[in-house]
């Protein structure tokens, strides 16, 4: 079974965003809650 490149890219971006900082994640969560 081969992993889909899109899935790998999604995981990669998620890790980057988690490393980027908690403030950005918190802000995006607030945006999601608002909408």
CHARMM internal coordinates of N, CA and C (Angstrom, degrees):
IC EDIT
DIST 1 N 1 CA 1.4739
DIST 1 CA 1 C 1.5244
ANGL 1 N 1 CA 1 C 110.01
DIST 1 C 2 N 1.3095
ANGL 1 CA 1 C 2 N 115.23
DIHE 1 N 1 CA 1 C 2 N 123.14
DIST 2 N 2 CA 1.4699
ANGL 1 C 2 N 2 CA 119.45
DIHE 1 CA 1 C 2 N 2 CA 179.68
DIST 2 CA 2 C 1.5234
ANGL 2 N 2 CA 2 C 109.59
DIHE 1 C 2 N 2 CA 2 C -95.94
DIST 2 C 3 N 1.3259
ANGL 2 CA 2 C 3 N 114.58
DIHE 2 N 2 CA 2 C 3 N 136.74
DIST 3 N 3 CA 1.4627
ANGL 2 C 3 N 3 CA 118.46
DIHE 2 CA 2 C 3 N 3 CA 177.14
DIST 3 CA 3 C 1.5226
ANGL 3 N 3 CA 3 C 110.22
DIHE 2 C 3 N 3 CA 3 C -73.76
DIST 3 C 4 N 1.3238
ANGL 3 CA 3 C 4 N 115.78
DIHE 3 N 3 CA 3 C 4 N 142.98
DIST 4 N 4 CA 1.4609
ANGL 3 C 4 N 4 CA 119.30
DIHE 3 CA 3 C 4 N 4 CA 178.02
DIST 4 CA 4 C 1.5235
ANGL 4 N 4 CA 4 C 109.56
DIHE 3 C 4 N 4 CA 4 C -73.67
DIST 4 C 5 N 1.3270
ANGL 4 CA 4 C 5 N 118.01
DIHE 4 N 4 CA 4 C 5 N 135.40
DIST 5 N 5 CA 1.4712
ANGL 4 C 5 N 5 CA 121.60
DIHE 4 CA 4 C 5 N 5 CA -179.75
DIST 5 CA 5 C 1.5250
ANGL 5 N 5 CA 5 C 111.74
DIHE 4 C 5 N 5 CA 5 C -58.60
DIST 5 C 6 N 1.3459
ANGL 5 CA 5 C 6 N 116.52
DIHE 5 N 5 CA 5 C 6 N -32.31
DIST 6 N 6 CA 1.4639
ANGL 5 C 6 N 6 CA 119.67
DIHE 5 CA 5 C 6 N 6 CA 179.85
DIST 6 CA 6 C 1.5241
ANGL 6 N 6 CA 6 C 110.01
DIHE 5 C 6 N 6 CA 6 C -63.75
DIST 6 C 7 N 1.3349
ANGL 6 CA 6 C 7 N 116.24
DIHE 6 N 6 CA 6 C 7 N -39.35
DIST 7 N 7 CA 1.4620
ANGL 6 C 7 N 7 CA 120.40
DIHE 6 CA 6 C 7 N 7 CA 179.26
DIST 7 CA 7 C 1.5269
ANGL 7 N 7 CA 7 C 110.23
DIHE 6 C 7 N 7 CA 7 C -64.88
DIST 7 C 8 N 1.3284
ANGL 7 CA 7 C 8 N 116.15
DIHE 7 N 7 CA 7 C 8 N -43.53
DIST 8 N 8 CA 1.4654
ANGL 7 C 8 N 8 CA 120.14
DIHE 7 CA 7 C 8 N 8 CA 178.36
DIST 8 CA 8 C 1.5187
ANGL 8 N 8 CA 8 C 110.25
DIHE 7 C 8 N 8 CA 8 C -60.65
DIST 8 C 9 N 1.3381
ANGL 8 CA 8 C 9 N 116.14
DIHE 8 N 8 CA 8 C 9 N -44.55
DIST 9 N 9 CA 1.4641
ANGL 8 C 9 N 9 CA 120.58
DIHE 8 CA 8 C 9 N 9 CA -179.09
DIST 9 CA 9 C 1.5262
ANGL 9 N 9 CA 9 C 110.03
DIHE 8 C 9 N 9 CA 9 C -63.05
DIST 9 C 10 N 1.3452
ANGL 9 CA 9 C 10 N 116.64
DIHE 9 N 9 CA 9 C 10 N -39.46
DIST 10 N 10 CA 1.4641
ANGL 9 C 10 N 10 CA 121.03
DIHE 9 CA 9 C 10 N 10 CA 179.77
DIST 10 CA 10 C 1.5268
ANGL 10 N 10 CA 10 C 110.41
DIHE 9 C 10 N 10 CA 10 C -62.90
DIST 10 C 11 N 1.3324
ANGL 10 CA 10 C 11 N 116.46
DIHE 10 N 10 CA 10 C 11 N -45.64
DIST 11 N 11 CA 1.4690
ANGL 10 C 11 N 11 CA 120.89
DIHE 10 CA 10 C 11 N 11 CA 178.94
DIST 11 CA 11 C 1.5236
ANGL 11 N 11 CA 11 C 110.15
DIHE 10 C 11 N 11 CA 11 C -62.90
DIST 11 C 12 N 1.3361
ANGL 11 CA 11 C 12 N 116.61
DIHE 11 N 11 CA 11 C 12 N -42.22
DIST 12 N 12 CA 1.4640
ANGL 11 C 12 N 12 CA 121.86
DIHE 11 CA 11 C 12 N 12 CA 180.00
DIST 12 CA 12 C 1.5227
ANGL 12 N 12 CA 12 C 110.42
DIHE 11 C 12 N 12 CA 12 C -60.29
DIST 12 C 13 N 1.3459
ANGL 12 CA 12 C 13 N 116.10
DIHE 12 N 12 CA 12 C 13 N -47.00
DIST 13 N 13 CA 1.4637
ANGL 12 C 13 N 13 CA 120.60
DIHE 12 CA 12 C 13 N 13 CA 179.70
DIST 13 CA 13 C 1.5262
ANGL 13 N 13 CA 13 C 110.95
DIHE 12 C 13 N 13 CA 13 C -64.25
DIST 13 C 14 N 1.3259
ANGL 13 CA 13 C 14 N 116.52
DIHE 13 N 13 CA 13 C 14 N -38.62
DIST 14 N 14 CA 1.4691
ANGL 13 C 14 N 14 CA 120.03
DIHE 13 CA 13 C 14 N 14 CA 179.62
DIST 14 CA 14 C 1.5256
ANGL 14 N 14 CA 14 C 110.73
DIHE 13 C 14 N 14 CA 14 C -62.48
DIST 14 C 15 N 1.3376
ANGL 14 CA 14 C 15 N 116.29
DIHE 14 N 14 CA 14 C 15 N -44.15
DIST 15 N 15 CA 1.4713
ANGL 14 C 15 N 15 CA 120.25
DIHE 14 CA 14 C 15 N 15 CA 179.00
DIST 15 CA 15 C 1.5224
ANGL 15 N 15 CA 15 C 110.29
DIHE 14 C 15 N 15 CA 15 C -61.99
DIST 15 C 16 N 1.3445
ANGL 15 CA 15 C 16 N 116.68
DIHE 15 N 15 CA 15 C 16 N -43.37
DIST 16 N 16 CA 1.4690
ANGL 15 C 16 N 16 CA 121.06
DIHE 15 CA 15 C 16 N 16 CA 179.70
DIST 16 CA 16 C 1.5226
ANGL 16 N 16 CA 16 C 110.15
DIHE 15 C 16 N 16 CA 16 C -60.75
DIST 16 C 17 N 1.3345
ANGL 16 CA 16 C 17 N 116.09
DIHE 16 N 16 CA 16 C 17 N -44.46
DIST 17 N 17 CA 1.4669
ANGL 16 C 17 N 17 CA 119.44
DIHE 16 CA 16 C 17 N 17 CA -178.71
DIST 17 CA 17 C 1.5263
ANGL 17 N 17 CA 17 C 110.67
DIHE 16 C 17 N 17 CA 17 C -64.87
DIST 17 C 18 N 1.3285
ANGL 17 CA 17 C 18 N 117.36
DIHE 17 N 17 CA 17 C 18 N -37.59
DIST 18 N 18 CA 1.4641
ANGL 17 C 18 N 18 CA 120.32
DIHE 17 CA 17 C 18 N 18 CA 179.25
DIST 18 CA 18 C 1.5231
ANGL 18 N 18 CA 18 C 110.27
DIHE 17 C 18 N 18 CA 18 C -66.93
DIST 18 C 19 N 1.3467
ANGL 18 CA 18 C 19 N 116.35
DIHE 18 N 18 CA 18 C 19 N -36.48
DIST 19 N 19 CA 1.4675
ANGL 18 C 19 N 19 CA 119.95
DIHE 18 CA 18 C 19 N 19 CA 178.80
DIST 19 CA 19 C 1.5250
ANGL 19 N 19 CA 19 C 110.59
DIHE 18 C 19 N 19 CA 19 C -73.64
DIST 19 C 20 N 1.3532
ANGL 19 CA 19 C 20 N 116.03
DIHE 19 N 19 CA 19 C 20 N -31.71
DIST 20 N 20 CA 1.4656
ANGL 19 C 20 N 20 CA 120.92
DIHE 19 CA 19 C 20 N 20 CA -176.31
DIST 20 CA 20 C 1.5318
ANGL 20 N 20 CA 20 C 111.34
DIHE 19 C 20 N 20 CA 20 C -55.93
DIST 20 C 21 N 1.3190
ANGL 20 CA 20 C 21 N 117.67
DIHE 20 N 20 CA 20 C 21 N -39.45
DIST 21 N 21 CA 1.4636
ANGL 20 C 21 N 21 CA 119.21
DIHE 20 CA 20 C 21 N 21 CA 177.57
DIST 21 CA 21 C 1.5088
ANGL 21 N 21 CA 21 C 112.36
DIHE 20 C 21 N 21 CA 21 C 152.44
DIST 21 C 22 N 1.3335
ANGL 21 CA 21 C 22 N 115.70
DIHE 21 N 21 CA 21 C 22 N 154.18
DIST 22 N 22 CA 1.4605
ANGL 21 C 22 N 22 CA 120.45
DIHE 21 CA 21 C 22 N 22 CA -178.78
DIST 22 CA 22 C 1.5213
ANGL 22 N 22 CA 22 C 112.16
DIHE 21 C 22 N 22 CA 22 C -75.59
DIST 22 C 23 N 1.3416
ANGL 22 CA 22 C 23 N 116.68
DIHE 22 N 22 CA 22 C 23 N -28.32
DIST 23 N 23 CA 1.4622
ANGL 22 C 23 N 23 CA 119.54
DIHE 22 CA 22 C 23 N 23 CA -178.24
DIST 23 CA 23 C 1.5207
ANGL 23 N 23 CA 23 C 110.78
DIHE 22 C 23 N 23 CA 23 C -61.55
DIST 23 C 24 N 1.3355
ANGL 23 CA 23 C 24 N 117.29
DIHE 23 N 23 CA 23 C 24 N -44.47
DIST 24 N 24 CA 1.4644
ANGL 23 C 24 N 24 CA 120.61
DIHE 23 CA 23 C 24 N 24 CA -178.80
DIST 24 CA 24 C 1.5196
ANGL 24 N 24 CA 24 C 110.24
DIHE 23 C 24 N 24 CA 24 C -62.98
DIST 24 C 25 N 1.3382
ANGL 24 CA 24 C 25 N 116.81
DIHE 24 N 24 CA 24 C 25 N -43.14
DIST 25 N 25 CA 1.4703
ANGL 24 C 25 N 25 CA 120.91
DIHE 24 CA 24 C 25 N 25 CA 179.01
DIST 25 CA 25 C 1.5234
ANGL 25 N 25 CA 25 C 109.96
DIHE 24 C 25 N 25 CA 25 C -63.02
DIST 25 C 26 N 1.3282
ANGL 25 CA 25 C 26 N 116.42
DIHE 25 N 25 CA 25 C 26 N -41.77
DIST 26 N 26 CA 1.4602
ANGL 25 C 26 N 26 CA 120.84
DIHE 25 CA 25 C 26 N 26 CA 179.80
DIST 26 CA 26 C 1.5275
ANGL 26 N 26 CA 26 C 109.89
DIHE 25 C 26 N 26 CA 26 C -63.61
DIST 26 C 27 N 1.3352
ANGL 26 CA 26 C 27 N 116.69
DIHE 26 N 26 CA 26 C 27 N -42.36
DIST 27 N 27 CA 1.4671
ANGL 26 C 27 N 27 CA 121.47
DIHE 26 CA 26 C 27 N 27 CA 179.89
DIST 27 CA 27 C 1.5187
ANGL 27 N 27 CA 27 C 110.63
DIHE 26 C 27 N 27 CA 27 C -63.72
DIST 27 C 28 N 1.3312
ANGL 27 CA 27 C 28 N 117.11
DIHE 27 N 27 CA 27 C 28 N -44.09
DIST 28 N 28 CA 1.4708
ANGL 27 C 28 N 28 CA 120.95
DIHE 27 CA 27 C 28 N 28 CA 179.64
DIST 28 CA 28 C 1.5279
ANGL 28 N 28 CA 28 C 110.18
DIHE 27 C 28 N 28 CA 28 C -64.94
DIST 28 C 29 N 1.3456
ANGL 28 CA 28 C 29 N 116.94
DIHE 28 N 28 CA 28 C 29 N -36.66
DIST 29 N 29 CA 1.4681
ANGL 28 C 29 N 29 CA 120.19
DIHE 28 CA 28 C 29 N 29 CA 177.36
DIST 29 CA 29 C 1.5218
ANGL 29 N 29 CA 29 C 110.29
DIHE 28 C 29 N 29 CA 29 C -64.08
DIST 29 C 30 N 1.3348
ANGL 29 CA 29 C 30 N 116.59
DIHE 29 N 29 CA 29 C 30 N -40.72
DIST 30 N 30 CA 1.4646
ANGL 29 C 30 N 30 CA 120.20
DIHE 29 CA 29 C 30 N 30 CA 177.70
DIST 30 CA 30 C 1.5208
ANGL 30 N 30 CA 30 C 110.07
DIHE 29 C 30 N 30 CA 30 C -62.17
DIST 30 C 31 N 1.3424
ANGL 30 CA 30 C 31 N 116.47
DIHE 30 N 30 CA 30 C 31 N -41.54
DIST 31 N 31 CA 1.4668
ANGL 30 C 31 N 31 CA 120.35
DIHE 30 CA 30 C 31 N 31 CA 179.25
DIST 31 CA 31 C 1.5180
ANGL 31 N 31 CA 31 C 110.01
DIHE 30 C 31 N 31 CA 31 C -62.38
DIST 31 C 32 N 1.3412
ANGL 31 CA 31 C 32 N 116.72
DIHE 31 N 31 CA 31 C 32 N -43.30
DIST 32 N 32 CA 1.4676
ANGL 31 C 32 N 32 CA 120.26
DIHE 31 CA 31 C 32 N 32 CA -179.98
DIST 32 CA 32 C 1.5238
ANGL 32 N 32 CA 32 C 110.49
DIHE 31 C 32 N 32 CA 32 C -62.80
DIST 32 C 33 N 1.3430
ANGL 32 CA 32 C 33 N 116.11
DIHE 32 N 32 CA 32 C 33 N -39.33
DIST 33 N 33 CA 1.4659
ANGL 32 C 33 N 33 CA 119.34
DIHE 32 CA 32 C 33 N 33 CA 179.76
DIST 33 CA 33 C 1.5239
ANGL 33 N 33 CA 33 C 110.68
DIHE 32 C 33 N 33 CA 33 C -68.22
DIST 33 C 34 N 1.3347
ANGL 33 CA 33 C 34 N 116.56
DIHE 33 N 33 CA 33 C 34 N -35.62
DIST 34 N 34 CA 1.4694
ANGL 33 C 34 N 34 CA 120.16
DIHE 33 CA 33 C 34 N 34 CA -178.52
DIST 34 CA 34 C 1.5214
ANGL 34 N 34 CA 34 C 110.52
DIHE 33 C 34 N 34 CA 34 C -67.50
DIST 34 C 35 N 1.3327
ANGL 34 CA 34 C 35 N 116.30
DIHE 34 N 34 CA 34 C 35 N -42.49
DIST 35 N 35 CA 1.4733
ANGL 34 C 35 N 35 CA 118.42
DIHE 34 CA 34 C 35 N 35 CA -175.41
DIST 35 CA 35 C 1.5156
ANGL 35 N 35 CA 35 C 111.27
DIHE 34 C 35 N 35 CA 35 C -83.09
END
COOR INIT
IC SEED 1 N 1 CA 1 C
IC BUILD
